[in-house]
Amino acid sequence: MVNKTMLFPLSPLKSLAKQRAQIVKQRNHLSPQIYRLLNAPLPDPGEDVRAQTLISLDFETTGFNPKQDQIISVGWVPITQNVIQLSGAQHFLVKSLSKKNNQQAVIHHILPEMQQQGISLKRIIDILFEQLVGKVVLAHGSVIERQFLAHYTQQQGWPNLPLIWLDTLKIEQTYSRYSVRPYSKPKDDWRLSKLRKCYCLPSYQAHHALSDAIATAELYLAQLQRLFATEHVPIERLMRASL
């Protein structure tokens, strides 16, 4: 197994703090939400990950290329003190898709008339940024969320935002070979539905942003219990596993 600490010797949190400070110093046209997000205190590198408030996030998109595809819907749910806070769950449909992407949205069981009742992506991202202040972002296969969010900020003339990301897919890939108790390991299939089955979690409605966000949150809590039980888990340990 590759030692990710050797590949990334600089503390991920210290690196994030440096990046945030540089952005705040150099940019004078950031939105108030971005300033609050970048000025929020970061956790101590050795702090237990269970002490963090997470936002389990999912984007449903019309494809994998943010330059030509669009975000259809966004869903998230907070995790506080290892409890999924369903009262804080949010789900939004994005309004004003192109005709081509409207057709793609039907694959996600979202009809054009439903899409027209949505709100602008700008408004959704503004709300999301408000929710992310002082939080850790959780996703399954976070490359989609990272890339589409980076493309959006680039379109606004902003830099890529240094956020704390945890990725249940990467965590599973990193630790699955070190299971200490009976466990139905996946065989090169790291889909959310497949991993939930390995953890004996119930089936769920796939390709729905909020449903996937909740499903990811449940998988994350199951991972913590199986991998670490009551062991202290420094947040940077899972950050490195999520790279």
Buried (B, 14 or more C-beta within 10 A) or exposed (E): EEEBEEEBEEBBBEEBBEBBEEBBEEBEEBBEBBBBBBEEEBBEBEBBBBEBBBBBBBBBBBEEEBEEBBBBBBBBBBBEEBEBBEEBBBBBBBBEBEEEBBEBBEEBEBEEEEBEEBEEBEEBBBBBBEBBBBBBBBBBBBEBBBBBBBBBBEEEEBBBBBBBBBBBBBBBBBBBEEEEEEEEEBEEEBEBEBBBBBBEBEEBEEBBBBBBBBBBBBBBBBBBEBBBEEEEBBBBBBBBBBE
